[in-house]
Each structure stands twice: as C-alpha cells, then as structure tokens.
C-alpha cells in the first residue's frame, strides 16, 4: 500500500501542475534598478558564479501571454519541443523538416509554398536547401517554437551549408506560418544544450569541457532575438561531467536550476539581476504553474508491493514552492521503472512520464506503449489507449478538440485522436505522415 500511496501522490501532483495550463510567474514591471554584486558559491565538487546577484529580486504572479511567452506544454525536461500550436494550427518538426498538421485530411504538409519542390523526397543537397520547410536538425535536437506570429527552429548548420567552420552550436531560423519565407536570425548559440525564445530574447544553456582543469562548465545565457552580445546569468563549474543547468523563462522572470547545492536561481529580465533561492533539497527540474512552482528531485528508493512486479530503479520526489521560490512542501513520490498501474495488467513506467491536461482529464504516456486518461477530479483511470507498435512517443499534448502525440527523435509521424471519441471502447490513434 505504501507504493500505491506514492503513485497517487504523483497523480495529485500531475493534476495540480498541469491543471493551471500555460500560465507563468513574472516580475511586475518596475523601473527602479537593483543593487547587484558578483558572488561565488562553492560546494563539494562545484563552483557557482553569479555576476549580478541581488537579494532584492522578488517574484509576483501575472498572466501568461501566448504570443510572446515560451510555452512548455509540449516541451521535454530539457525545454525543447518539436510540436507547437500556432494560431489554431499545430506544427510539427520531424528531423530536418517542418510540417503543418492537417488533421482534417490526415496528412503532414511541408511548410513550403514552392509548387515544384520535392521537400523531404529531394536527394540533391543544393535543391534541398531551397525548400522552405527544410531546417537541418540542431545539435541538441530539432526544436520548434511559436513566437509572435512566427516559428523558430534551431539548426546545426546554415541551410546552404555555409556555417562557420569550427562552430559547435546552433543557428536559429525564423519561418513564416504559411511557408512563404524562412530567414536566418543573427543569433548563434554556442555549445547549446537548450534553446528557448521568450519575450524578444533567446535563453540557452552552453556546456563545454575544460580538460586541462578537469571541469565541466555550464552557462545560462541571454541574448536579444534581434542579435547582439549575450549576457551570462550564471556559470556552474563541476568536477564531474554529469547533471545539467535547466532554464525556464516565465513572464519577466527566468528560473535557472543548477541541480547542485540545494538551490536554484531567479533572474529578473527587466532589471538584469539574479536572486538565489535555497530549497534544502537537490532539485532536478522546475515547472512554474500559476501561483506556484513544482519541482522534481530524482532519488533512489527500495520498495516492494503487490502492485509492483519488477524492481523500481528510482523515484521522482515531487515538491511545490510558492511563486517566489520559497516554502518548499513535499507532495509525493513517483516511482521509476516497470510497475503495474493500479492493478491493471499493462506494464508501465519510465524516468519522467509525459503529461498533459485539460479541464476533465490528465493524459500520460507510459512506457511509450499506452496513453492513460485519468479523471481529473477522482484520479480514477478513465481509459487506456494503445500506441502503434512502431512508435517511440515522448510528447503528449491536449488541444481543445484533439490529443496530439509525437516522437521528437526518430519519428516521421504525428499521432492524433478526436477527444470526443477517446473514451470509446477500442479507441485508436490516427497517424499523420508526410
């Protein structure tokens, strides 16, 4: 029964975090500057440098702006997403090409208006570069974001192959929603791990190795989308090559999770000052959701139960904080590894279940084989829908009328299902292909 309670705690967490939708915690507009200073925080095996620290950074709640704010609805734990919603239309990035999801006609349409273009079937490299939907996949993955009436995508090279020799990182392209144009922005993100477009700026984590010093170095950076020099928000130096630095922009605030030292950072975009929040727990992921912040912390556990038939490989401890990053409260624990879900025969599990939510249900991809629907009020299982056997699904999103599922790494497809049919017996996903 202990593990049953842990899992229910995780579902309560899922309902809480996603029920709030894509809302954000922001710093209200203020013109007064903050007094800042450079600080260095050292701990066992790491050193954290904050160039513009202020103890006066304070976060308050405000609403999410769908035109200008980064939307984490379809994002992974690293912040990247390969499916986004524009103005009532879904767009998907599958490897090197960007598509419009034509659900009515069950096809993926390349985001290119050239009538003679072969798109993803073109074998000539020079002609491939002429396709408006072509953007060579980035160093981290094929990211896609909607911002202010445009799409933005990262690329490991310029589309014509003229990228700077020796440059290791990502360029960023801007694309028109109707496929009429694609242009290179002046932003190049060196050694990038994640790229997020938000309120006229690009945020990314740069990672590299200093082999002489025996250090792995991470930097959280901010650069204007229109181009210019980047600003370092924080730098983390570690003696071991593990962990990461997560960046989560929200309104006029950016949360930076350094994954060491039981703390994370809060950056005031407007006044370019950074605060430090002590948590007492080593946090691995942060998700702002309305007036609160939800946090994950991966921990090893040993547990046995009649509901669990295979060993648990670890667990995700769940916490909630207030919007300013204080008052940490434990919510529950989500086991990792293969287990039976609430007595059902289906084997489920995974490191970090992919979740989405609407007014009635929580949606969760489990073991990349099933999508489970939970009643949002009672948290009872309402439906389990199988995924096609060829899939490697890792992103789920609940739109107004459809469920949208994608494979961000290997796939050449998008799955969809009408929400008014998802509770029917034998419900199955449709497949969109180019």
C-alpha positions in Angstrom: 0.0 0.0 0.0 2.9 2.3 0.5 3.8 2.4 -3.1 0.1 2.8 -4.1 0.1 6.0 -2.0 3.3 7.2 -3.6 1.8 6.8 -7.0 -1.4 8.6 -6.1 0.7 11.4 -4.7 2.2 11.7 -8.1 -1.2 11.9 -9.8 -2.3 14.6 -7.4 0.9 16.5 -8.5 0.1 16.0 -12.1 -3.4 17.4 -11.7 -2.1 20.4 -9.8 0.8 21.3 -12.1 -1.0 20.9 -15.4 -4.4 22.0 -14.5 -3.2 25.5 -14.4 -2.3 25.5 -18.1 0.4 27.6 -19.6 0.4 30.4 -17.1 3.5 32.0 -15.8 5.2 33.6 -12.8 6.5 37.0 -13.6 8.2 40.1 -12.2 5.8 43.1 -12.4 7.1 46.0 -14.4 9.3 48.2 -12.3 11.8 50.8 -13.4 13.9 51.1 -10.3 17.2 49.2 -10.7 18.5 46.8 -8.1 21.8 47.0 -6.4 23.9 44.0 -7.6 27.2 42.4 -6.9 29.3 39.5 -8.1 29.2 36.4 -5.9 30.7 32.9 -6.0 29.2 30.0 -4.1 31.4 26.9 -3.6 30.4 23.4 -2.6 31.7 19.9 -2.8 32.9 19.4 -6.4 31.3 22.6 -7.8 31.6 26.3 -8.0 28.7 28.6 -8.9 29.4 32.1 -10.2 26.6 34.8 -10.4 27.8 38.0 -11.9 24.8 40.2 -10.9 23.4 38.9 -7.7 20.8 40.8 -5.7 18.9 39.8 -2.5 16.1 42.2 -3.6 14.8 40.1 -6.5 11.1 39.3 -5.8 8.7 37.4 -8.0 4.9 38.0 -8.1 2.2 36.4 -10.2 0.9 37.6 -13.6 -0.8 36.0 -16.6 0.8 34.1 -19.5 1.0 35.7 -22.9 0.6 33.1 -25.7 2.1 35.3 -28.3 5.3 36.2 -26.6 5.9 33.7 -23.8 7.7 30.3 -24.1 5.1 27.5 -23.9 6.2 24.4 -22.0 3.0 22.4 -22.9 4.8 20.1 -25.4 8.4 20.6 -24.0 10.7 17.9 -22.7 12.7 18.1 -19.4 15.4 20.0 -21.4 12.9 22.6 -22.6 13.0 21.6 -26.3 9.7 20.8 -28.2 9.1 19.5 -31.7 5.4 20.2 -31.8 3.8 23.6 -31.2 0.4 25.3 -31.7 0.2 28.5 -33.6 -3.0 30.3 -34.5 -5.4 27.3 -34.2 -3.0 25.1 -36.2 -0.4 22.5 -35.0 3.1 22.5 -36.5 5.5 19.6 -36.2 9.2 19.3 -36.7 10.3 15.8 -37.8 14.0 15.6 -38.1 15.1 18.2 -40.8 11.6 19.3 -42.0 8.7 21.4 -40.5 5.1 20.4 -41.3 1.6 21.8 -40.9 -0.6 19.2 -39.2 -3.6 18.9 -41.5 -5.8 16.8 -39.2 -8.9 17.0 -41.3 -7.2 15.4 -44.4 -4.9 13.3 -42.2 -1.6 14.4 -43.7 1.5 16.4 -42.8 2.1 19.3 -45.2 5.6 20.6 -45.6 5.8 24.3 -44.6 6.9 25.4 -48.1 4.8 27.1 -50.8 7.1 26.3 -53.8 4.9 24.3 -56.2 7.8 22.4 -57.8 9.6 21.5 -54.6 10.1 17.8 -53.7 10.5 18.7 -50.0 11.7 15.7 -47.9 12.0 13.5 -51.0 14.6 15.7 -52.6 18.1 14.0 -52.8 20.0 16.9 -54.3 21.6 18.8 -51.4 21.5 22.2 -53.2 17.9 21.8 -54.1 17.0 20.6 -50.6 18.3 23.9 -49.2 15.7 25.7 -51.4 12.8 24.0 -49.6 11.1 26.4 -47.2 10.4 23.6 -44.8 14.0 22.5 -44.5 16.0 23.3 -41.4 18.8 20.9 -40.6 18.3 19.4 -37.1 20.2 21.1 -34.3 23.0 19.9 -32.1 20.6 19.2 -29.2 17.5 18.1 -31.2 15.0 19.5 -33.6 13.4 22.3 -31.6 10.4 24.2 -32.8 8.8 27.2 -31.1 6.0 29.7 -31.8 6.6 33.3 -31.0 4.7 36.5 -32.1 3.3 35.1 -35.3 6.4 33.3 -36.4 8.0 29.9 -36.0 11.6 29.5 -34.8 13.8 26.4 -35.3 17.4 25.6 -34.4 19.9 24.2 -36.9 23.4 22.8 -36.6 24.4 24.4 -39.9 23.1 27.0 -42.2 20.6 25.6 -44.8 23.1 26.2 -47.6 25.9 24.5 -45.7 27.8 27.8 -45.2 28.0 27.7 -41.5 31.2 28.8 -39.8 33.9 26.2 -39.8 34.7 25.0 -36.2 31.4 26.4 -34.8 29.8 23.9 -32.5 26.3 25.0 -31.6 23.0 26.1 -33.1 21.8 28.7 -35.5 18.2 29.9 -35.3 15.8 30.3 -38.2 12.6 32.3 -38.4 9.8 30.9 -40.6 6.5 32.3 -41.8 3.4 30.4 -40.7 2.3 30.0 -44.3 5.6 28.7 -45.7 6.3 31.9 -47.7 9.6 32.7 -46.1 12.5 31.4 -44.0 15.4 33.6 -42.8 18.4 33.2 -40.6 18.3 35.2 -37.4 21.6 36.8 -36.2 21.6 34.6 -33.1 24.1 31.7 -32.9 24.1 29.7 -29.6 27.5 28.2 -28.9 27.7 24.8 -27.3 24.0 24.9 -26.7 22.0 22.3 -24.7 18.6 24.0 -24.8 17.2 27.0 -26.7 14.1 28.9 -25.6 12.6 32.0 -27.4 10.8 34.3 -25.0 9.7 37.9 -25.0 12.2 39.1 -27.6 15.1 37.2 -26.2 16.8 33.8 -26.6 17.8 31.8 -23.5 20.1 28.8 -23.7 22.5 26.7 -21.7 26.0 26.5 -23.1 28.1 23.5 -22.0 31.7 22.6 -22.6 34.7 20.8 -21.1 37.8 22.3 -19.7 40.0 19.3 -20.0 43.1 21.0 -18.5 41.3 22.0 -15.4 39.2 18.8 -15.3 35.9 20.7 -15.2 32.6 20.6 -17.0 31.2 24.1 -17.4 27.6 25.3 -17.9 26.5 28.8 -18.6 22.9 30.2 -18.6 22.9 32.9 -21.3 20.5 35.6 -22.5 20.8 37.2 -26.0 18.4 39.5 -27.9 16.5 37.7 -30.7 17.4 40.6 -33.0 21.1 39.9 -32.3 23.8 41.3 -30.1 26.2 40.1 -27.3 25.0 37.5 -24.9 24.7 38.1 -21.2 25.8 35.4 -18.7 23.2 34.9 -16.0 25.2 32.3 -14.1 28.1 29.9 -14.6 28.4 26.4 -13.0 31.7 24.6 -12.8 31.6 20.9 -11.9 34.4 18.3 -11.3 32.3 15.6 -12.8 30.6 15.5 -16.2 27.0 15.0 -15.1 23.9 17.0 -14.3 22.7 20.0 -16.3 21.6 23.6 -16.0 17.9 24.0 -16.7 16.4 27.3 -17.9 12.7 28.1 -17.6 11.6 31.6 -18.7 8.3 32.8 -17.3 7.0 36.3 -18.0 9.7 38.8 -17.0 11.4 36.1 -14.8 13.8 33.3 -15.7 14.3 30.3 -13.3 17.7 28.7 -13.6 18.1 25.3 -11.9 21.7 24.4 -11.3 20.9 20.9 -10.0 23.6 21.1 -7.2 23.8 22.7 -3.8 20.1 22.6 -2.8 19.3 25.9 -4.6 18.1 27.5 -7.8 18.3 31.0 -9.3 15.7 33.6 -10.2 16.7 36.1 -12.9 14.8 39.4 -13.3 14.8 40.1 -17.0 13.9 43.7 -16.7 16.4 44.7 -14.1 19.0 42.1 -15.1 19.5 40.9 -11.5 19.6 37.4 -10.1 18.4 36.1 -6.8 19.3 32.8 -5.1 16.6 30.5 -3.6 17.7 27.9 -1.0 15.5 24.8 -1.1 17.2 22.3 1.3 16.7 19.7 -1.4 18.6 18.9 -4.6 16.1 19.9 -7.3 16.4 18.5 -10.9 13.5 20.1 -12.7 11.4 23.2 -12.2 7.9 23.9 -13.7 6.2 27.2 -12.9 2.4 26.8 -12.9 0.3 29.7 -11.9 1.0 30.9 -8.4 3.3 28.0 -7.6 6.4 26.2 -8.8 6.5 22.5 -9.0 9.8 20.7 -8.6 11.2 17.2 -9.3 14.1 15.6 -7.4 15.3 12.1 -8.5 16.1 9.8 -5.6 16.9 6.1 -5.2 14.4 4.0 -3.3 13.9 0.4 -2.5 10.3 -0.8 -2.4 8.2 -3.9 -2.8 4.4 -4.2 -3.2 1.8 -6.5 -4.7 1.2 -3.8 -7.3 4.9 -3.7 -8.4 6.2 -6.8 -10.2 9.6 -5.5 -11.3 12.3 -3.7 -9.4 11.9 0.1 -9.0 15.0 1.8 -10.4 14.5 5.0 -8.6 11.8 7.6 -7.9 10.9 11.2 -8.6 10.2 13.1 -5.4 7.7 15.9 -6.0 7.6 19.3 -4.3 5.8 22.6 -4.5 7.0 26.1 -3.8 5.4 29.5 -3.9 5.9 31.6 -6.9 8.9 33.4 -5.4 10.7 30.1 -4.8 10.1 29.7 -1.1 8.1 27.5 1.3 9.1 24.1 -0.1 6.3 21.4 0.5 6.6 17.7 -0.3 3.7 16.3 -2.4 4.6 12.7 -3.0 6.8 10.3 -4.9 6.5 8.9 -8.5 8.3 5.5 -8.9 10.5 4.9 -11.9 10.9 1.6 -13.6 8.3 -1.0 -14.7 5.3 -1.4 -12.5 1.6 -2.3 -12.6 -0.6 0.7 -12.6 -3.4 0.5 -10.1 -3.7 -3.3 -10.5 -4.0 -3.1 -14.4 -2.2 -5.7 -16.4 -0.4 -3.2 -18.6 3.3 -2.7 -17.7 4.1 1.0 -17.4 7.0 3.2 -16.2 9.8 5.4 -17.2 12.1 8.1 -15.8 9.7 11.1 -16.3 6.2 10.4 -17.5 5.0 12.7 -20.3 1.9 14.5 -19.1 -0.7 16.9 -20.4 -4.1 18.0 -19.1 -7.4 19.7 -19.9 -10.5 20.6 -17.8 -11.6 17.0 -17.4 -8.6 14.6 -17.7 -4.9 14.1 -17.1 -3.1 12.4 -20.1 0.1 10.4 -19.6 2.3 8.4 -21.9 3.5 5.3 -20.1 6.3 3.0 -21.2 6.0 4.6 -24.7 3.2 2.0 -25.3 0.0 3.4 -23.8 -1.7 6.7 -23.2 -3.7 6.7 -19.9 -6.6 9.1 -19.1 -7.3 9.9 -15.5 -10.4 11.6 -14.3 -9.1 15.0 -13.1 -11.4 15.0 -10.0 -11.3 11.5 -8.8 -8.0 10.5 -10.5 -9.6 7.2 -11.5 -8.4 5.6 -14.7 -11.0 6.5 -17.4 -9.3 5.0 -20.4 -6.1 3.3 -21.6 -5.4 3.8 -25.3 -2.6 1.7 -27.0 0.0 3.4 -29.1 1.0 1.9 -32.5 3.8 -0.6 -32.2 6.2 1.4 -34.4 6.2 4.5 -32.3 8.7 5.9 -29.9 6.4 8.6 -28.5 7.7 11.0 -25.9 5.4 14.1 -26.2 1.7 14.4 -25.5 -0.5 17.5 -25.7 -4.2 18.0 -25.1 -5.7 20.6 -27.5 -9.2 21.8 -27.5 -10.5 19.1 -29.8 -7.6 16.6 -30.2 -4.9 14.7 -28.5 -1.5 15.2 -30.3 1.4 12.9 -29.7 4.8 12.9 -31.4 8.3 11.4 -31.5 10.9 14.1 -31.1 13.9 12.0 -32.1 13.3 9.3 -34.7 9.8 9.7 -36.0 8.3 10.6 -39.3 4.7 10.8 -38.0 2.3 12.6 -35.6 -0.5 10.8 -33.8 -3.9 12.3 -33.2 -7.3 11.4 -31.8 -10.6 13.2 -31.5 -11.3 13.9 -27.9 -15.0 13.2 -28.3 -14.0 9.6 -29.3 -11.2 8.9 -26.8 -13.5 7.2 -24.2 -15.0 4.8 -26.7 -14.1 1.1 -26.5 -11.3 0.3 -28.9 -10.3 3.9 -29.4 -7.2 4.2 -31.5 -4.9 7.0 -32.7 -4.7 8.1 -36.3 -1.4 8.6 -37.9 -0.3 11.7 -39.9 2.6 11.2 -42.3 4.3 13.4 -44.8 
